[in-house]
């Protein structure tokens, strides 16, 4: 059941991410629906689920954009690993804590992807542009992560798959 | 226990490395399959959003409906007259072409597409179209609207295609100024479409005749974009720091921020190939004159 819930939210996140255009400020970051899902799984589920979510979400994000296959999965794994490491330092029931965690992990994910794309040579951002984009992604994740966490938790409670690990 | 952890970590790292180093063709095939799989969801959501927008638009404008109806009726009468005249002209044109033995030089056709999404990462400025290789859409083809050029196709799967917008810094177009005939290469600046310049032409000679408001069209050089497609207008002109060249900043003719439908300029060969690949698919060709004739 957990796997099905996870797949549902990955598909929902990917669809919304494509339909909702990127934010036109702070380096034009996209709304990180997929990343928020990965973070939720990283802090609330067993690591194996988080790895699967990161790989699946990455595959979807890369397929729906011009990013080479595997790059987003790599960025999501970094962000998810960070969230997993920090899960005991942040109280996940408090919205501002989720906001903070989302912001840190989104910045890390964007930075990783920017580095990979630069190494690959398809996107050449300057350091300032990259920092601006990381800040933009952090702002969006801070807004989106608490809402996304609340929605997934609500669905999990409804289906009886939610376990309190916080 | 520690061994198991390392094995799991190695397996994950291996999976990511394999994904990142797949051959280009395999990678494109995987991406295409995933995109085609999710495109019905995107189209449905996009359709829902559009329905809601239409309802709100209708609710806001119901008072003006009677006036609008009257204006539209007048327009229909006028356009019918124009259409009759155009038919006569086309017949004459055709007759003269036949008399002169004129061969049609542009075998291009338009494939109509609905915009079902945008780049999901924000790293590029792209739109996703709901038609792909099965409808005759191929890689590196011009994408236009009734207002002008929008961009070019960059990644095509069986049922969808991604188009790189003019505003993307990696999108380069060979252009010409209609008034003065000056040539240049336009590149996107990644700015917010609709409000700021979306592209610029660098290295125009300092004495080149470029003025604000000048119309920019495709030059046809390079062969990617058909000649004469409207691209946009010059917003302002600036000399470069050394004073040797000038840069023209442009606004696109098409509103890149509000694209709902677009047309891909396909060749006869593209369509033939599509028919060969899947003869049963709906071709999605534009009705009316555009489908019968040449590209604008």
Interface residues (C-beta under 8 A of the other chain):
Chain A: X11 X14 X15 X16 X17 X18 X19 X21 X22 X23 X24 X27 X28 X29 X30 X48 X51 X55 X58 X59 X60 X61 X62 X63 X64 X65 X66 X67 X68 X69 X70 X71 X72 X73 X74 X77 X113 X117 X123
Chain B: X8 X12 X15 X16 X17 X18 X19 X20 X21 X22 X27 X30 X31 X32 X34 X35 X38 X41 X42 X45 X46 X49 X116 X117 X118 X119 X120 X121 X122 X123 X124 X126 X128 X154 X155 X162 X190 X192 X257
